[in-house]
């Protein structure tokens, strides 16, 4: 018989890569069926297959939806071919299908029905890829026909990307996309480095061209297309069930295997042929074929059906073959045939055969190399999540790094000879990013430079970024970030392994000495001074008022206390603790920049210590609480400052704080100095100061302690003798008695006799309630305190430091490298 060209130009391919998270999960069979271009969010149930189809907007965020021309909407056309999605913009546009099983084989199928949807009558040609592996050229030859492209591959990750690439031959489009999981025992030709692209899957024996077999008749939803040639072939069939052999490697379905053909001339051969489908990237494709056989007739004992199979005149199978009755079997090749422009196949009866040859169905595939591996799966997943969160308007489609010619903008990849490509740098400056910093950046474990500057990022800096082992440059400038620099990043900065540019709002900014000169107008206005240095009035670029605490170069407190205070204020935050905006460590110049407290130091109020002892992790002992270390803002909110002498306390393991080192100011030092819950001698001397208006040590009375002075006066039985005359009687006598009583209880010599801080807070709240009932109007600040602004703990009282062990600093801010305005060129 003359060689007949198959209409096999059903080259099945899957090109995939999208960045949106999938909204539809696989069904119970693991199937995913997508109607591309379907409007809305609701899918439907196909009335023929009973499969659920979903819209494609959850799989890609590119392209536009269209309907084919009405003239092509015929009953013979599948419903989902009525609409499509086209991709006029960008070179590569992709779908991402998630929730897959890594290492499993999948059948991936795309359908393409042009139907003159754009009214141009121009049949497009474009490329299909799965990930970074080229599958086939989609060549639309008719506006009224649906092209089918199918491939079987091992999916290495938990997602697969199907991509359409514009090669200049017209706008890519797609009508439908299906994914079907397969057992790993099926199709042994498919490996991790080799896939199969379907050339044709033909069912011999149906009597109608519309008799297409797929799911549910084929549990794997393969599409078996009829091949009818009544002139040359006769049909034989059975109504019995054709079974698969145990461990069948193809599992051809029974409805397909129940029909077969024989030559109409009983002494003739079965002959058919196909032409090689040459493509620019695969001009001489190699093919494999799976020929499926079963005997559909119960043969008498004196009859034999036996035949040879030949390809281009050579035996395809070295032995003669007899099909088994009602059991599906196959003859196939694992390696591609020799490459020919035309493949002629002939099935010939042997001399022993009394019956003509038969064949039930055939699958022909071209070999598709899949050795090109995509970007490291963690990197790829992270970048997809980043794109989905920020909707980056770049060519972010498909695999981030491969192929190199289509790699994503704004990132750099490394291409090692072994292993998968890794993302080594990411530059998203001025990319319109909004919201918080995605945790997915922390999954880019090979990244060395990360630039997120000049966006609209808000919130805090994730500490997880410190876990990026190779990160050396991190630029976060030009955002609206807040909070403190995480301790892990700070440590990296201190040890010199990371350059960080970070403009945090009002917190933890690093300044240069020149910037301090500018913000303080060359240190014109002094707010206060003490053992550490001077505090100056200043303003940031946005006119926010700040206080700059500049250390004397010959300060007794020295660098260690500076580092201690900076380290503590980086990691603790409370409404009653002064906030550090930034710092400078520029050679010998050291300074801390704080929020400005307009009402100066506390001589009358106190709050915030319960947080240090109970809420802070680890708990902290301040060790220098006094009126001049408690500041007031314009709302008369009190905030504790000066943490240079503070000591951390491990609540889980420590039973006490080491007292080997005594630190603090004379008159405020706890005589026992044991554990945080009872450290109130120093605290409630201040309570007495609030009531009496007198200092902790009465220097005009031979440095008499205020505790002794109050006890002496209370012995006379009149509280008014100790109350500050400046109150002018404007107080509730019961609340004053209660405050004094609390203060004296807190100054008991033995710590076990003192109340806990929680008890103290409760009792003081009761005092406040008494005062609120007593006073209709309360003026907390009736005097001008500007003249007494010894701000931020730099008063002129003598600091007691009896060893160099005042505070053990975990991180050395002194080693912080100088900041740059952007990433360092590498």
C-alpha positions in Angstrom: 0.0 0.0 0.0 1.2 3.5 -0.8 2.7 5.2 2.2 0.1 7.5 3.8 1.1 10.6 5.7 -0.6 10.6 9.1 -2.3 13.8 10.2 0.0 13.4 13.2 0.8 17.0 13.5 -0.6 16.7 17.0 2.8 17.5 18.7 2.1 17.5 22.3 4.0 19.9 24.5 3.8 21.6 27.7 5.3 25.0 28.2 5.0 26.3 31.6 6.0 29.0 33.9 3.7 31.4 35.8 4.2 33.2 39.1 0.8 33.3 40.7 -0.2 30.9 43.4 -2.6 28.3 42.1 -6.2 28.7 43.4 -7.4 25.3 42.2 -5.9 22.2 43.8 -5.7 18.8 42.1 -8.9 16.8 42.3 -9.0 13.4 44.0 -7.4 11.8 41.0 -4.7 14.4 41.0 -6.1 15.9 37.8 -5.8 19.6 37.1 -8.0 20.8 34.2 -7.8 24.5 33.2 -10.1 26.4 30.8 -7.9 29.2 29.5 -9.6 32.5 29.0 -12.7 31.5 30.9 -14.1 34.7 32.6 -14.9 34.9 36.3 -13.8 32.7 39.2 -16.2 29.8 38.8 -15.5 26.6 37.0 -17.8 24.0 35.6 -18.3 20.2 35.2 -17.8 18.9 31.8 -20.9 16.9 30.7 -18.9 14.3 28.7 -16.0 13.5 30.9 -17.5 14.7 34.3 -14.2 16.4 35.0 -14.1 19.8 36.8 -12.6 22.6 34.7 -11.4 25.8 36.4 -10.6 29.3 35.1 -6.9 30.1 34.5 -6.6 33.4 36.4 -5.2 31.5 39.3 -2.3 30.2 37.3 -1.1 33.3 35.4 -1.4 37.0 35.7 -0.6 37.9 32.1 -2.5 37.9 28.9 -6.1 38.8 27.9 -9.2 36.8 27.5 -11.0 36.3 24.1 -13.7 34.3 22.4 -13.3 32.7 19.0 -15.4 34.0 16.1 -19.0 32.8 16.2 -18.6 31.1 12.8 -16.3 28.5 14.5 -18.5 27.8 17.5 -19.9 24.5 16.2 -21.3 21.5 18.1 -18.2 19.5 17.2 -15.9 21.9 19.0 -15.3 21.4 22.7 -16.9 24.0 24.9 -13.6 25.1 26.4 -12.3 25.9 22.9 -14.8 28.7 22.6 -12.5 31.0 24.6 -8.7 31.4 25.0 -6.1 33.6 26.5 -3.6 35.4 24.3 -0.3 37.0 25.3 0.5 40.1 23.1 3.0 41.5 25.6 6.3 40.1 26.6 8.6 37.5 25.0 7.7 34.7 27.5 4.4 34.2 29.3 3.7 31.3 31.5 1.4 29.2 33.7 2.4 27.8 37.0 0.8 24.6 38.2 1.4 23.7 41.8 0.7 21.1 44.4 2.5 18.4 42.5 4.6 15.4 43.7 8.3 16.0 43.0 9.9 13.2 41.0 6.5 11.9 39.6 5.7 11.4 35.9 3.0 13.7 34.6 1.2 13.9 31.3 0.8 17.6 30.4 -1.5 18.7 27.5 -2.3 22.0 25.8 -5.0 22.7 23.3 -4.9 25.5 20.8 -8.0 26.7 18.9 -7.4 29.9 17.0 -10.9 30.5 15.5 -9.9 33.9 14.2 -10.4 35.3 17.7 -8.5 38.5 16.8 -10.2 39.1 13.5 -6.9 39.2 11.7 -7.0 35.7 10.0 -3.2 35.4 10.7 -2.3 31.9 11.9 0.4 32.3 14.6 3.5 30.2 15.2 5.2 30.2 18.6 7.3 28.0 20.9 6.2 25.9 23.8 8.5 25.2 26.8 8.2 23.1 30.0 10.2 25.1 32.4 13.5 25.8 30.6 13.1 22.8 28.2 11.9 23.4 24.7 9.0 21.1 23.7 7.8 22.0 20.2 6.8 24.7 17.8 3.1 25.3 17.8 2.2 25.9 14.2 -1.5 26.7 13.8 -2.4 25.6 10.2 -6.2 26.0 10.3 -8.5 28.5 12.0 -11.1 25.8 12.6 -9.0 23.0 14.0 -7.8 22.4 17.5 -4.1 21.6 17.8 -3.1 19.3 20.6 0.3 19.3 22.2 1.1 16.7 24.8 4.2 15.6 26.7 5.1 13.2 29.4 7.9 14.3 31.8 9.3 13.7 35.3 8.5 16.8 37.3 11.5 17.6 39.6 9.7 20.1 41.9 6.3 20.5 43.4 5.3 22.8 40.6 5.7 22.9 36.8 5.8 25.9 34.5 4.2 25.9 31.0 5.5 28.8 28.9 4.5 30.3 25.5 7.4 32.1 23.8 6.8 34.7 21.1 9.3 34.1 18.3 8.0 36.8 16.0 5.5 34.6 14.2 2.3 35.9 15.8 0.8 36.3 19.2 0.9 33.2 21.4 -2.4 31.9 22.8 -3.8 28.8 24.5 -7.3 27.4 24.9 -6.8 24.7 27.5 -4.2 23.1 29.8 -4.4 19.7 31.5 -2.2 17.9 33.9 -2.5 14.2 34.7 -0.3 12.2 37.1 1.0 8.9 36.0 2.5 5.9 37.8 6.3 5.9 37.6 6.2 2.4 36.2 4.4 3.7 33.1 6.2 4.8 29.9 9.7 3.6 30.8 11.2 5.8 28.0 10.6 8.8 30.3 13.4 9.5 32.7 14.7 12.6 34.7 16.7 13.6 31.6 14.3 12.6 28.8 10.7 13.2 28.2 8.3 12.2 25.4 6.5 14.7 23.1 3.5 13.1 21.5 3.5 12.9 17.8 0.3 10.9 17.5 -1.9 8.5 19.5 -4.2 6.6 17.1 -6.9 4.1 17.7 -7.4 1.5 14.9 -10.9 0.1 14.4 -13.6 2.8 15.2 -16.2 3.3 12.5 -16.6 7.1 13.1 -14.1 9.9 13.2 -15.8 11.4 16.2 -15.3 8.3 18.3 -12.6 9.8 20.5 -11.8 7.8 23.7 -10.6 9.6 26.8 -11.6 9.7 30.5 -13.4 7.9 32.1 -12.8 5.1 29.5 -9.0 5.8 30.0 -8.3 6.4 33.7 -5.3 8.4 32.7 -7.3 10.7 30.4 -5.1 10.1 27.3 -6.8 11.1 24.1 -7.1 8.3 21.6 -8.0 9.6 18.1 -9.7 7.3 15.5 -7.8 6.3 12.4 -10.1 5.0 9.7 -9.2 3.6 6.3 -12.0 1.4 5.2 -10.5 1.0 1.7 -7.4 -0.8 3.0 -8.4 -2.1 6.4 -11.0 -4.4 7.8 -12.2 -4.1 11.4 -12.3 -6.9 14.0 -13.6 -6.3 17.5 -14.9 -7.8 20.7 -17.4 -6.8 23.4 -15.4 -8.6 26.0 -13.1 -6.7 28.5 -9.5 -6.6 27.5 -7.3 -6.8 30.6 -3.9 -5.4 31.3 -1.0 -7.6 32.2 0.4 -7.5 35.7 2.8 -4.6 36.0 1.7 -3.3 32.6 3.9 -0.4 31.6 1.3 1.3 29.3 -2.1 0.3 30.6 -3.8 0.8 27.3 -7.6 1.0 28.1 -10.0 -1.8 27.3 -12.3 0.4 25.0 -9.3 1.1 22.8 -8.1 -2.5 22.8 -11.5 -4.0 21.9 -11.1 -2.9 18.3 -8.3 -3.8 15.8 -7.7 -3.7 12.0 -6.5 -6.4 9.5 -5.6 -5.9 5.9 -8.7 -6.1 3.7 -6.7 -8.3 1.5 -6.2 -11.3 3.8 -2.8 -12.1 2.2 -1.7 -8.5 2.4 0.2 -6.4 5.0 -0.8 -3.6 7.3 1.1 -0.5 6.2 1.2 3.1 7.3 3.8 5.9 7.5 4.5 9.3 9.0 6.8 12.1 8.0 9.3 13.5 10.4 8.2 16.9 11.8 11.4 18.9 11.5 11.6 22.0 13.8 14.2 24.8 14.0 15.5 23.5 17.3 15.1 19.8 16.4 15.6 19.4 12.6 15.9 15.7 12.7 13.8 14.4 15.5 14.2 10.9 16.9 11.0 8.8 17.5 9.9 6.0 19.7 6.7 4.0 19.1 4.5 1.9 21.4 2.5 -0.7 19.3 -0.4 -2.2 21.3 -1.8 -5.6 20.5 -4.4 -8.1 21.7 -6.2 -10.9 20.1 -9.9 -9.9 20.0 -11.1 -13.2 18.4 -11.2 -16.6 20.1 -9.1 -18.6 17.5 -9.7 -22.3 16.7 -6.9 -24.5 17.7 -5.9 -25.1 14.1 -5.3 -21.4 13.3 -2.3 -19.1 14.0 -2.0 -15.4 13.9 1.7 -14.5 13.8 3.6 -11.6 12.2 6.7 -9.5 12.0 7.0 -5.8 12.4 9.3 -3.8 10.0 10.4 -0.2 9.9 11.8 1.1 6.6 12.5 -2.5 5.6 14.2 -3.6 8.8 12.9 -5.7 11.6 11.7 -3.6 14.5 11.3 -6.7 16.7 13.7 -9.5 16.0 11.2 -12.3 16.7 7.8 -13.1 15.3 4.9 -12.1 17.5 1.6 -13.7 18.5 -0.9 -11.5 20.4 -2.5 -12.9 23.5 -6.3 -13.3 23.7 -8.0 -10.4 25.6 -4.8 -9.3 27.3 -3.2 -6.0 26.3 0.5 -6.2 25.3 2.9 -3.9 23.5 6.1 -3.8 21.5 8.1 -0.7 21.9 11.6 0.8 21.6 13.4 2.5 24.4 15.9 4.3 22.2 15.0 6.5 19.2 14.8 4.9 15.8 17.4 5.8 13.3 16.5 9.2 12.0 14.7 9.3 8.7 12.7 11.9 6.8 9.9 9.3 6.3 9.0 6.4 8.5 7.3 3.4 6.8 5.9 0.8 9.1 4.8 -2.6 7.8 3.2 -5.6 9.8 3.6 -8.8 7.8 2.3 -12.3 8.5 4.9 -15.1 8.9 4.9 -18.2 6.7 3.4 -20.1 9.6 0.5 -17.8 10.1 -3.0 -18.8 8.9 -4.5 -15.4 9.7 -3.6 -11.9 8.6 -1.8 -9.5 11.0 -3.7 -7.1 13.3 -2.9 -4.0 15.3 -5.1 -2.3 17.9 -3.5 1.1 18.5 -0.2 3.0 18.3 1.5 5.8 20.1 4.4 7.7 18.5 6.6 10.1 20.4 9.5 12.3 19.7 12.3 12.3 22.3 12.5 15.5 24.3 15.7 16.1 26.3 15.0 17.4 29.8 18.6 17.6 31.0 18.3 21.4 31.3 17.5 21.8 34.9 15.8 24.9 36.2 16.7 27.2 39.0 17.2 25.8 42.4 13.7 24.9 43.5 13.8 26.9 46.8 15.1 30.0 44.9 12.5 29.6 42.2 9.7 29.2 44.7 10.9 32.2 46.7 11.0 34.4 43.6 7.5 33.3 42.5 6.2 34.1 46.0 7.9 37.5 45.8 6.3 38.2 42.4 2.9 37.1 43.7 3.2 39.4 46.7 4.4 42.5 45.0 3.2 42.0 41.4 6.5 43.2 40.0 6.1 44.7 36.6 9.1 43.1 34.9 9.6 40.2 32.6 9.1 37.8 35.5 7.7 34.8 33.8 8.9 31.2 33.7 12.1 30.0 35.3 14.0 32.9 36.9 17.5 31.9 35.6 17.0 29.6 32.5 17.3 29.8 29.7 19.9 32.5 30.0 18.4 34.5 27.2 15.0 34.7 29.0 16.3 35.1 32.6 14.4 37.5 34.8 15.3 41.2 34.9 17.0 42.6 38.0 18.6 39.4 39.2 21.9 37.6 38.6 22.3 33.9 38.5 25.3 31.6 38.9 25.5 28.7 36.4 27.7 26.0 37.9 28.7 23.0 35.7 27.0 20.7 38.3 23.9 21.6 40.2 21.1 23.9 39.5 21.4 27.7 38.9 21.3 29.8 42.0 20.3 33.4 42.4 23.2 35.4 43.7 21.9 39.0 43.6 18.6 40.8 43.4 18.2 44.5 42.6 14.7 45.7 43.1 15.4 49.3 43.7 12.5 51.6 42.6 10.3 48.7 41.7 7.1 49.9 43.4 7.2 47.3 46.2 4.6 47.9 48.9 3.9 46.3 52.3 6.2 44.5 54.5 9.4 42.7 53.6 8.5 39.3 52.4 9.9 36.4 54.4 10.6 34.7 51.0 13.7 36.8 50.6 15.2 34.7 53.4 14.9 31.6 51.2 17.4 33.0 48.7 20.3 31.3 50.5 22.8 31.9 47.7 22.1 35.7 47.4 25.1 37.9 48.1 23.6 41.3 47.4 19.9 42.4 48.0 18.8 45.9 47.0 15.3 46.8 48.1 15.9 50.6 48.2 13.5 53.3 47.1 10.3 51.4 47.4 7.3 51.7 49.8 8.2 49.0 52.2 6.8 49.3 55.7 7.0 47.4 58.9 10.1 45.9 60.5 13.2 44.2 59.1 12.9 40.4 59.3 15.6 38.9 61.5 15.5 35.9 59.1 17.6 37.9 56.7 20.5 37.4 59.0 20.4 33.7 58.2 21.4 34.3 54.6 25.0 33.0 54.8 26.5 34.7 51.8 24.7 38.1 52.0 27.3 40.9 52.1 25.3 43.9 50.9 21.7 44.8 52.0 20.3 48.1 50.9 16.9 49.2 52.5 17.2 52.9 52.1 14.3 55.0 50.8 11.5 53.0 52.4 9.2 53.6 55.4 10.6 50.8 57.6 10.3 51.1 61.4 11.5 49.2 64.4 15.1 48.3 65.3 17.8 46.5 63.4 17.4 42.8 64.3 20.1 41.4 66.5 21.2 38.9 64.0 21.8 41.5 61.3 23.4 43.8 63.9 25.9 41.0 64.7 26.7 40.6 61.0 27.3 44.3 60.7 29.5 44.3 63.8 31.7 41.5 62.6 32.2 43.2 59.2 30.4 40.5 57.1 27.5 42.7 56.1 27.2 46.2 54.7 23.7 47.5 55.6 22.1 50.7 54.4 18.9 51.1 56.3 16.8 54.3 56.9 14.6 53.2 59.7 11.9 55.6 60.8 13.1 57.3 64.0 15.0 54.2 65.1 18.6 52.8 64.9 19.9 54.9 62.1 23.7 55.1 61.8 25.0 58.7 61.4 28.3 60.2 60.4 30.0 62.8 62.5 29.3 65.3 59.8 25.6 64.5 60.0 25.7 65.2 63.7 27.3 68.5 63.2 24.6 69.4 60.7 21.7 68.3 62.8 23.0 70.1 65.9 24.1 73.2 64.0 27.6 72.4 65.0 26.6 71.5 68.6 25.2 75.0 69.3 22.6 74.3 72.0 23.6 72.2 75.0 20.8 70.5 76.9 22.8 68.9 79.7 26.0 67.2 80.6 27.4 64.5 82.9 30.0 61.8 83.3 29.4 60.4 79.8 29.4 63.7 77.9 27.1 66.4 76.6 23.6 66.3 75.2 22.8 68.7 72.4 19.6 69.8 70.7 19.2 68.7 67.1 16.9 68.2 64.2 16.7 65.4 61.5 16.1 66.1 57.8 12.3 65.9 58.3 12.5 68.4 61.1 12.0 65.8 63.8 13.6 67.1 67.0 16.2 64.8 68.6 18.7 64.9 71.4 22.3 64.0 70.6 24.4 62.5 73.5 28.0 63.0 72.5 30.6 61.1 74.6 33.6 62.9 76.0 36.8 61.4 74.6 38.1 61.2 78.1 34.8 60.0 79.6 35.1 57.8 82.7 32.2 55.7 81.5 34.0 55.0 78.2 33.3 52.9 75.2 32.0 49.8 77.0 29.1 51.7 78.6 28.3 53.4 75.2 28.1 50.0 73.6 26.0 48.6 76.4 23.4 51.4 76.1 23.3 51.2 72.3 22.9 47.4 72.4 20.1 47.5 75.0 18.1 50.2 73.3 18.3 48.4 70.0 16.4 45.4 71.4 14.0 46.8 73.9 10.9 49.0 73.2 8.4 50.4 75.7 6.3 53.5 75.9 8.1 54.4 79.2 11.6 53.7 77.9 13.4 56.4 75.9 13.8 55.4 72.2 17.1 55.5 70.4 16.9 56.8 66.9 20.5 56.2 65.9 24.1 56.2 66.8 27.6 57.2 65.6 30.8 55.2 66.0 33.2 57.1 63.8 36.7 56.6 65.0 37.0 58.2 68.5 33.6 59.9 68.0 30.8 58.1 69.7 27.3 59.4 70.1 23.7 58.3 70.7 20.7 60.0 69.1 17.4 59.8 71.1 13.9 61.0 70.8 13.6 64.5 72.2 11.9 64.8 75.6 10.7 68.3 75.8 10.0 68.5 79.5 13.5 67.5 80.7 14.3 65.1 83.5 12.0 63.6 86.1 12.0 65.2 89.5 8.4 64.3 90.2 7.3 61.2 88.2 8.4 57.6 87.6 7.1 54.7 85.4 8.4 51.8 83.2 10.5 49.6 85.5 8.0 46.7 85.5 8.6 46.2 81.8 12.3 45.9 82.3 11.9 43.4 85.1 8.9 41.4 83.8 8.2 42.1 80.1 11.6 42.4 78.6 13.4 39.3 77.4 15.9 38.9 79.0 14.9 41.0 82.0 17.1 43.9 82.8 18.3 45.6 85.9 18.8 49.3 85.2 21.3 49.9 88.1 21.1 53.7 87.9 17.5 54.7 88.3 17.3 58.3 89.5 15.3 61.4 88.8 17.7 62.7 86.3 17.6 59.5 84.3 13.8 59.7 83.8 12.7 62.1 81.2 9.4 63.8 80.4 7.9 64.5 77.0 5.4 67.2 76.2 2.5 65.0 77.4 4.3 64.5 80.7 4.9 60.9 79.9 7.9 59.6 81.9 10.6 57.5 80.1 13.6 55.8 81.6 16.9 56.6 79.9 20.6 55.9 80.4 21.1 52.2 80.1 24.9 52.2 80.1 25.1 50.4 83.5 22.3 48.0 82.9 22.6 44.3 83.5 20.7 41.4 81.9 19.0 38.7 84.1 18.3 35.2 82.9 14.9 34.4 84.4 15.1 30.7 83.5 18.5 29.9 85.0 19.7 32.7 87.2 18.5 32.9 90.8 20.2 36.2 91.3 22.1 38.9 89.5 25.9 38.9 90.1 26.9 41.5 92.6 30.6 41.3 91.9 30.3 44.7 90.3 28.7 47.6 92.1 27.4 50.3 89.8 25.1 53.3 90.1 25.0 56.7 91.8 25.6 57.3 95.5 22.2 57.6 97.3 20.4 55.3 94.9 22.3 52.0 95.2 20.3 49.1 96.6 22.0 47.8 99.8 21.3 44.1 98.8 21.2 44.2 95.0 19.9 40.7 94.5 17.0 39.8 92.1 14.9 42.0 89.8 11.6 41.5 91.6 12.9 43.1 94.8 15.2 45.9 93.5 13.2 48.8 94.9 15.3 50.6 97.5 16.7 52.7 94.6 13.3 53.0 92.9 11.2 54.2 95.9 13.7 56.6 97.2 12.4 58.4 94.1 8.9 58.0 95.3 9.9 59.9 98.4 11.5 62.5 96.2 8.2 62.9 94.4 6.4 63.6 97.7 9.0 65.7 99.4 10.6 67.5 96.5 14.0 66.8 98.1 17.1 64.9 96.7 18.1 61.4 97.7 20.9 62.8 99.8 20.4 65.9 101.8 23.9 67.5 101.5 22.9 70.4 103.7 22.2 67.9 106.5 25.5 66.0 106.3 24.4 63.8 103.4 21.4 62.5 105.4 19.5 59.9 103.4 16.0 61.0 102.4 14.7 57.8 104.0 16.1 58.8 107.4 14.7 62.3 107.0 11.2 61.1 106.2 11.2 58.6 109.0 12.3 61.2 111.5 9.4 63.6 110.4 6.8 60.9 110.2 7.6 60.0 113.8 5.9 63.3 114.7 2.7 61.9 113.1 2.1 64.6 110.5 2.4 63.8 106.8 2.3 67.5 105.9 5.8 67.9 107.4 7.2 65.8 104.6 5.0 67.0 101.7 6.6 69.3 99.2 5.4 72.8 100.0 5.0 73.5 96.3 1.9 71.3 96.3 0.1 74.0 98.2 -2.3 71.5 99.6 -3.5 70.4 96.2 -3.4 66.6 97.0 -5.3 63.8 98.6 -3.8 63.2 102.0 -4.7 59.5 101.9 -2.9 59.0 98.6 0.2 60.8 99.9 0.2 58.6 103.0 -0.1 55.5 100.8 2.7 56.6 98.5 5.0 57.2 101.5 4.0 53.9 103.1 4.8 52.0 99.8 8.1 53.8 99.6 9.1 52.9 103.1 8.1 49.3 102.6 10.3 49.2 99.5 13.3 50.5 101.4 13.3 47.7 104.0 16.8 46.4 104.6 16.0 42.8 103.8 14.7 42.2 100.3 12.2 39.5 101.4 10.3 42.2 103.3 9.8 44.3 100.2 6.8 44.0 97.9 7.2 42.8 94.3 7.0 45.3 91.5 3.6 44.0 90.4 2.3 44.6 93.9 3.8 48.1 93.9 2.2 49.0 90.5 -1.2 47.8 91.8 -0.9 50.0 95.0 0.2 53.0 93.1 -2.7 52.7 90.8 -4.9 52.8 93.8 -3.1 56.1 94.8 -3.9 57.5 91.4 -7.6 56.7 91.8 -7.6 58.5 95.1 -6.0 61.6 93.5 -8.4 61.5 90.5 -11.4 61.6 92.8 -9.8 64.4 94.8 -8.7 66.6 92.0 -10.9 68.1 89.3 -8.0 69.5 87.5 -4.4 68.3 87.7 -1.5 70.4 86.5 1.5 68.1 86.3 4.0 70.6 85.1 3.5 74.1 86.4 7.1 75.2 86.2 9.6 75.7 83.4 12.0 72.7 83.5 14.2 73.9 80.6 16.8 75.2 83.0 17.1 71.8 84.7 17.4 69.7 81.5 20.2 67.3 82.4 18.8 65.0 79.8 19.4 61.4 79.0 21.3 60.5 82.1 24.2 62.9 81.9 23.7 64.7 85.2 26.6 65.9 87.3 26.2 63.4 90.2 29.0 61.0 90.8 28.8 57.6 89.2 30.1 54.6 91.2 31.8 52.1 89.0 34.0 49.7 91.0 35.2 47.5 88.2 35.4 47.3 84.4 32.7 44.7 84.4 29.8 47.1 84.5 28.0 45.5 81.6 28.9 42.5 79.4 28.1 43.4 75.8 27.2 40.6 73.4 27.9 42.5 70.3 30.6 45.1 69.5 29.0 48.1 67.8 32.5 49.6 67.6 33.2 47.2 64.8 30.3 48.4 62.7 31.7 49.4 59.3 31.0 52.9 57.9 27.7 53.0 56.0 27.4 53.7 52.3 24.4 55.1 50.4 24.0 52.0 48.3 25.4 48.5 47.7 29.1 48.1 47.3 30.2 47.3 43.7 31.4 43.7 43.5 
